[in-house]
Amino acid sequence: MIKTVKGRRPYNGALRKEQAQMTRGRVLDAARRLLTSGTYSSVTMEDIAREAGVAYQTVYGIFGTKLRLAQALIEVGFPHVADALELFEPLRETADPEVWFRTGARVNRLIYELCADLLRFMRESGDPGLVARYREREEQRFLGMTQFGVLAMLERGGRLRTGISGSEAAAVIWALSGPSPYTDLVFQRGWTPARYEEWLGDALINTLLKPAI
């Protein structure tokens, strides 16, 4: 009598990979909720595992350390920035600084609505690596603004207030457009993102430009 040998069940590598990605995403979502609402030092990997509904060994197995988890959180937290910055592309054809400033306020709102919590976490984490990463992003923001031609546009338009140089105007734009005013006004004072956008446009125009004739 010939015995029938049952074939082994094929290993579903794609399903296993999908499940691993889903678990990783749950952990990152949990880490973001806890780390951006508490403090970096007070939140443990066990806290994050509990929030994500997984074993703490799973969190350690995926990320190894809390710092690596935080770094991964930051790496995936800014995919929307490139799309928001595309709003600046049509402005190359206009020299109207008010249009630039209103558009800039809109871009800032679109960016910060989705990542201001992460930026605040980086700035306030107390970890040297994360703070350095935050400062690097801020320097890149200033460099990108100047490379795009904002200084030349302002000087060419002839509407800068008397006594304000192009470089000083760039510094003011960088400071007012940073994440701190957004977090202070929206997170601390309860403003809506729409009100922040309106305020920023008004502040840039009233601070830097002569009244239109």
C-alpha positions as CSV (number, residue, x, y, z in Angstrom):
1,M,0.0,0.0,0.0
2,I,1.4,3.3,-1.0
3,K,1.2,6.1,1.6
4,T,0.1,9.5,0.4
5,V,2.6,12.2,1.4
6,K,0.9,15.5,2.1
7,G,2.7,18.4,0.5
8,R,4.1,21.1,2.8
9,R,2.1,24.3,3.0
10,P,3.9,26.9,0.9
11,Y,5.6,29.6,2.9
12,N,3.7,32.9,2.3
13,G,6.6,35.3,2.5
14,A,4.6,38.2,1.1
15,L,2.0,37.8,3.8
16,R,4.6,37.6,6.6
17,K,6.3,40.7,5.2
18,E,3.0,42.6,5.1
19,Q,2.2,41.6,8.7
20,A,5.6,42.8,9.8
21,Q,5.1,46.1,8.1
22,M,1.7,46.5,9.8
23,T,3.2,45.8,13.2
24,R,6.0,48.3,12.5
25,G,3.4,50.9,11.6
26,R,1.4,50.2,14.8
27,V,4.5,50.7,16.9
28,L,5.4,53.9,15.1
29,D,1.9,55.3,15.5
30,A,2.0,54.4,19.2
31,A,5.4,56.0,19.6
32,R,4.3,59.2,18.0
33,R,1.2,59.5,20.3
34,L,3.3,59.0,23.4
35,L,6.5,60.8,22.5
36,T,4.8,63.9,21.2
37,S,2.4,64.2,24.1
38,G,4.9,63.4,26.9
39,T,8.7,63.7,27.2
40,Y,11.3,61.7,25.6
41,S,13.0,60.6,28.8
42,S,9.7,59.6,30.5
43,V,8.4,57.3,27.8
44,T,9.8,53.7,27.8
45,M,9.9,51.1,25.1
46,E,7.5,49.1,27.4
47,D,5.0,52.0,27.3
48,I,5.2,52.1,23.5
49,A,4.7,48.3,23.3
50,R,1.6,48.5,25.6
51,E,0.2,51.4,23.6
52,A,0.7,49.5,20.3
53,G,-0.8,46.3,21.7
54,V,2.3,44.2,21.1
55,A,4.9,42.4,23.3
56,Y,7.8,44.7,24.3
57,Q,10.2,42.1,22.8
58,T,8.6,42.9,19.5
59,V,9.5,46.6,19.8
60,Y,13.0,45.8,20.8
61,G,13.3,43.3,17.9
62,I,12.2,45.8,15.3
63,F,14.1,48.9,16.5
64,G,16.6,47.8,19.1
65,T,16.7,51.1,21.0
66,K,14.4,54.0,21.8
67,L,16.7,56.4,19.9
68,R,16.5,54.2,16.8
69,L,12.7,54.1,17.1
70,A,12.6,57.9,17.4
71,Q,14.9,58.3,14.4
72,A,12.6,56.0,12.4
73,L,9.6,58.0,13.5
74,I,11.3,61.1,12.1
75,E,12.3,59.5,8.9
76,V,8.7,58.7,8.0
77,G,7.1,61.8,9.3
78,F,7.7,64.3,6.5
79,P,6.5,62.8,3.2
80,H,4.1,65.6,2.6
81,V,6.6,68.4,2.6
82,A,7.6,68.1,-1.1
83,D,4.0,68.3,-2.2
84,A,3.4,71.5,-0.1
85,L,6.6,73.1,-1.5
86,E,5.3,72.7,-5.1
87,L,2.9,75.6,-4.4
88,F,5.9,77.9,-4.7
89,E,6.7,76.8,-8.3
90,P,4.2,79.1,-10.1
91,L,5.5,82.1,-8.1
92,R,8.7,82.2,-10.2
93,E,6.6,84.2,-12.7
94,T,5.4,86.9,-10.2
95,A,7.3,89.6,-8.4
96,D,4.4,90.5,-6.1
97,P,5.8,89.9,-2.5
98,E,2.3,89.8,-1.0
99,V,1.5,86.8,-3.2
100,W,4.7,85.1,-2.1
101,F,4.0,85.7,1.6
102,R,0.4,84.5,1.4
103,T,1.5,81.4,-0.4
104,G,4.3,80.9,2.1
105,A,1.8,81.1,4.9
106,R,-0.3,78.5,3.1
107,V,2.7,76.2,2.6
108,N,3.7,76.5,6.3
109,R,0.2,75.6,7.4
110,L,0.1,72.5,5.1
111,I,3.5,71.3,6.4
112,Y,3.0,72.0,10.1
113,E,-0.5,70.6,10.4
114,L,1.0,67.2,9.8
115,C,4.4,67.4,11.5
116,A,4.6,70.3,14.0
117,D,4.3,67.7,16.8
118,L,7.4,65.8,15.5
119,L,9.4,69.0,15.2
120,R,8.5,70.1,18.7
121,F,9.5,66.6,19.9
122,M,12.8,66.8,18.2
123,R,13.5,70.3,19.7
124,E,12.5,69.4,23.2
125,S,13.7,65.8,23.4
126,G,16.9,66.6,25.1
127,D,18.7,64.0,23.1
128,P,21.8,65.5,21.4
129,G,21.3,63.6,18.2
130,L,17.6,64.5,17.8
131,V,18.3,68.2,18.7
132,A,21.1,68.3,16.1
133,R,18.7,66.8,13.5
134,Y,16.2,69.5,14.3
135,R,18.8,72.3,13.9
136,E,20.0,70.8,10.7
137,R,16.4,70.8,9.3
138,E,16.1,74.5,10.3
139,E,19.3,75.4,8.6
140,Q,18.2,73.5,5.5
141,R,14.9,75.5,5.6
142,F,16.8,78.8,5.6
143,L,19.1,77.6,2.8
144,G,16.3,76.4,0.7
145,M,14.4,79.7,1.1
146,T,17.5,81.7,0.0
147,Q,18.3,79.4,-2.9
148,F,14.8,79.7,-4.2
149,G,15.3,83.4,-4.8
150,V,13.3,85.0,-2.1
151,L,16.0,87.6,-1.4
152,A,16.3,88.6,-5.0
153,M,12.5,88.9,-5.3
154,L,12.2,91.1,-2.3
155,E,15.1,93.4,-3.4
156,R,13.8,93.5,-7.0
157,G,10.3,94.3,-6.0
158,G,11.2,97.6,-4.3
159,R,8.7,97.2,-1.5
160,L,10.9,96.4,1.5
161,R,10.5,98.8,4.3
162,T,13.2,101.4,4.7
163,G,16.1,100.3,6.8
164,I,15.5,96.5,6.2
165,S,18.1,94.8,4.0
166,G,17.4,91.7,2.0
167,S,19.4,89.5,4.4
168,E,17.5,90.9,7.4
169,A,14.2,90.3,5.7
170,A,15.2,86.7,5.0
171,A,16.0,86.2,8.7
172,V,12.6,87.6,9.7
173,I,10.8,85.3,7.3
174,W,12.8,82.3,8.6
175,A,12.0,83.2,12.2
176,L,8.3,83.9,11.7
177,S,7.8,80.9,9.5
178,G,9.5,78.5,11.9
179,P,7.7,75.7,13.8
180,S,7.8,77.5,17.1
181,P,5.1,80.2,16.3
182,Y,2.9,77.4,15.0
183,T,3.2,75.3,18.1
184,D,2.8,78.3,20.4
185,L,-0.3,79.6,18.7
186,V,-2.0,76.4,17.6
187,F,-1.0,74.0,20.4
188,Q,-0.7,76.4,23.3
189,R,-3.2,79.1,22.5
190,G,-5.7,77.0,20.7
191,W,-5.7,78.9,17.3
192,T,-7.0,77.0,14.3
193,P,-4.5,76.3,11.5
194,A,-6.5,78.6,9.3
195,R,-6.1,81.5,11.8
196,Y,-2.4,80.8,12.0
197,E,-2.1,81.0,8.2
198,E,-3.9,84.3,8.1
199,W,-1.8,85.7,10.9
200,L,1.5,84.6,9.3
201,G,0.6,86.2,6.0
202,D,-0.4,89.4,7.7
203,A,2.7,89.5,9.9
204,L,5.1,89.0,7.0
205,I,3.4,91.7,4.9
206,N,3.0,94.3,7.7
207,T,6.5,93.7,9.1
208,L,8.5,93.8,5.9
209,L,6.7,95.6,3.2
210,K,5.8,99.2,2.5
211,P,2.1,99.8,1.9
212,A,1.1,99.2,-1.7
213,I,0.5,102.5,-3.6
